[in-house]
């Protein structure tokens, strides 16, 4: 399985984030996965890439030229793919990967995470997505999504498509057996709601 991991270019303020990245790398390696990631040699990106390489697994980095020029690309990856833009980077990661895991990270990680969630929602893609909820890092995001469901802005089925765990073995197991929730055509629902309110 080709697994794309979205994660921070920072280490975070707690060593347990790094430990969690190592553990995720171990689980992916044990299951003979190929890692696709942002290509960095910094932060949690470096930690998981180094672990996968240490285990003898293929690691594919995808990085825009602008960032590569800053000399933070990982020289040791199996393959480095250069792109002309951040959008091209996201598209390539999404096209090439079979499944996605979001580790703790910042705006870039959230951007990548929500991109694939929206593409699944629009049925442009149908690929499993997981939150690696290390130390409850994503609790605030999960609460927001649940609030949006309760307020009628996100369909429960779309929320249920997101796998959530702080255990990488659980994440991989759920990603491997994932089948999309059968969701009624939500655009038709929206049209009906709009007509009912007009």
Protein Blocks (a to p, Z undefined) as FASTA:
>chain_A
ZZdddddfbebjafklmmmmmmmmmmmmmnopacddehiaghjllmmmmmmmmnopacdd
dddfklmmnopacfkbmbdcddfbfklmmmmmmmmpmbdcdddddfklmmmmmmmmmmmm
nomaccddddddehhlmmmmmmmmmmmmmnopacfklmmmpccdfbfklmmmmmmmgccd
ddddfklmmmmmmmmmZZ
